Amino acid sequence: MSAHRKKLYFALIITVLSVLLLNNELRTDITKVTGLDGLGHILGFICLSWVVHSLIKIPLMTTALTLSFYAALTEIGQYYLGFRNGEFRDFVADVMGIIIFIFLYWLYQVCVKKNVFKSTKK
């Protein structure tokens, strides 16, 4: 399987999961847990995790711990600013985004790298 096709399958998986996350009932459940802007935090940290992991090339768990620490420091900093609100639920949404990225990365490794989507051509 070509590298281009593997990337295409990975993009398809991300698209399907994004549609599921944007499902009205799921979105309602997510906003109940994380607040009104939680979906933005989740999607933002999925993208941030992907960029950091793919550009810096450090182990996935190091990336996850570093970004979790960054999320915590960001919310603590916002708590002390007069014009921003640091909220624990935003931190939870950030960590959820990191965990979803780890799951997507694992799914990519299992399904695409291990050739689960094998061609049926002979």
C-alpha positions as CSV (number, residue, x, y, z in Angstrom):
1,M,0.0,0.0,0.0
2,S,1.4,3.4,-1.0
3,A,2.2,6.1,1.6
4,H,-0.4,8.3,-0.2
5,R,-3.1,5.7,0.3
6,K,-2.2,5.3,3.9
7,K,-2.5,9.0,4.5
8,L,-5.9,9.0,2.7
9,Y,-7.2,6.2,5.0
10,F,-6.0,8.1,8.0
11,A,-7.7,11.3,6.8
12,L,-10.9,9.3,6.2
13,I,-10.8,7.9,9.8
14,I,-10.3,11.5,11.2
15,T,-13.2,12.8,9.0
16,V,-15.5,10.0,10.2
17,L,-14.6,10.7,13.9
18,S,-15.0,14.4,13.4
19,V,-18.5,13.9,12.0
20,L,-19.3,11.7,15.0
21,L,-18.1,14.4,17.3
22,L,-20.2,17.0,15.5
23,N,-23.3,14.8,15.9
24,N,-25.8,16.9,17.8
25,E,-26.4,14.4,20.6
26,L,-22.7,13.8,21.1
27,R,-21.9,17.5,21.0
28,T,-24.6,18.1,23.6
29,D,-23.1,15.5,25.9
30,I,-19.6,16.9,25.4
31,T,-20.7,20.4,26.2
32,K,-22.5,19.2,29.3
33,V,-19.2,17.7,30.5
34,T,-16.8,20.3,29.3
35,G,-18.7,23.6,29.0
36,L,-19.7,25.6,26.0
37,D,-16.3,26.0,24.4
38,G,-15.1,22.4,25.3
39,L,-15.4,21.2,21.7
40,G,-13.0,23.9,20.6
41,H,-10.6,22.9,23.3
42,I,-10.8,19.2,22.3
43,L,-10.3,19.8,18.6
44,G,-7.6,22.4,19.3
45,F,-5.6,19.9,21.4
46,I,-6.1,17.1,18.9
47,C,-4.5,19.3,16.3
48,L,-1.8,20.6,18.7
49,S,-0.9,17.0,19.7
50,W,-0.6,16.0,16.1
51,V,1.6,19.0,15.2
52,V,3.9,18.6,18.2
53,H,4.2,14.8,17.8
54,S,4.9,14.9,14.1
55,L,7.2,17.9,14.1
56,I,9.3,17.3,17.2
57,K,9.4,13.5,16.9
58,I,9.4,12.8,20.6
59,P,7.7,9.7,22.1
60,L,4.0,9.9,22.3
61,M,3.7,9.6,26.1
62,T,6.2,12.5,26.5
63,T,4.2,14.6,24.1
64,A,1.0,13.8,26.0
65,L,2.5,14.6,29.4
66,T,4.1,17.8,28.1
67,L,0.9,19.0,26.5
68,S,-1.1,18.1,29.7
69,F,1.4,20.2,31.7
70,Y,1.0,23.0,29.1
71,A,-2.8,22.9,29.4
72,A,-2.6,23.0,33.2
73,L,-0.2,26.0,33.1
74,T,-2.4,27.8,30.6
75,E,-5.5,27.5,32.7
76,I,-3.6,28.5,35.9
77,G,-2.3,31.5,34.0
78,Q,-5.7,32.4,32.8
79,Y,-7.1,32.1,36.3
80,Y,-4.8,35.0,37.5
81,L,-5.5,37.2,34.5
82,G,-8.2,39.8,35.0
83,F,-9.8,39.4,31.6
84,R,-9.6,35.6,31.3
85,N,-11.1,32.7,33.2
86,G,-9.1,29.7,34.0
87,E,-11.5,26.8,34.3
88,F,-10.9,23.2,35.3
89,R,-13.4,21.9,32.7
90,D,-11.2,23.6,30.0
91,F,-8.2,21.6,31.3
92,V,-10.3,18.4,31.2
93,A,-11.3,19.2,27.6
94,D,-7.7,19.8,26.7
95,V,-6.7,16.4,28.2
96,M,-9.6,14.8,26.4
97,G,-8.2,16.2,23.1
98,I,-4.8,14.7,23.9
99,I,-6.3,11.3,24.7
100,I,-8.4,11.3,21.5
101,F,-5.2,12.1,19.5
102,I,-3.5,9.1,21.2
103,F,-6.4,6.9,20.3
104,L,-6.4,8.2,16.7
105,Y,-2.6,7.6,16.5
106,W,-3.0,4.1,17.9
107,L,-5.8,3.5,15.4
108,Y,-3.5,4.7,12.6
109,Q,-0.7,2.4,13.7
110,V,-3.0,-0.6,14.0
111,C,-5.1,-0.1,10.9
112,V,-2.9,1.6,8.4
113,K,0.7,0.7,9.3
114,K,-0.3,-3.0,9.9
115,N,-2.1,-3.1,6.5
116,V,-5.6,-3.9,7.9
117,F,-7.0,-2.2,4.7
118,K,-5.3,-4.7,2.4
119,S,-6.0,-4.4,-1.3
120,T,-8.1,-7.3,-2.6
121,K,-6.4,-7.1,-6.0
122,K,-4.3,-10.1,-6.9
